[in-house]
């Protein structure tokens, strides 16, 4: 093989490697973008199940507030999280709060809980769990409409002793063959409502400040 042929093959191989690297990088970037968009769409769908479009006109994914660290433990959050604020023409109408209970029968149960600014539950969705199929998994709306029974409830409706399963004298149904899971969810929803009662004033102040900042930016 002549020196010229060796050089030509080397250039050809290097070019091929460069083109392959560019294609792989482009494919990886497109894949990441698609995954990110898919995750965004899934998160948005979950939020919209709790606060539908007829109740707000802001971007729920973008209008967020960090949860103060002193409340992380009560909400079961080891690394904190964000509250999503729903607004109608700039006016806050509800907050969607992430929370986790470690007291499920099979471990952690992750939820997002919408609370209207009048203190009533706008909606609850379980977003992560490992509960037993056919028993504890009825906390999932795909398996049962039990989770909808919290809509409109508050710390005064029912009163504190009503936030339990009927087996224990509370207001909410348990599942046949499964009491631990629904009780854990009930307790945690009440815990979130208690948190909201303590932090809602700060949420409103921060929401008003964010609106003012947004208005100033638009006028610049």
Beta strands, then each sheet from edge to edge (+ up, - down):
strand 1: 64-66
strand 2: 82-88
strand 3: 91-104
strand 4: 107-116
strand 5: 121-128
sheet 1: 1+ 2- 3+ 4- 5+
end
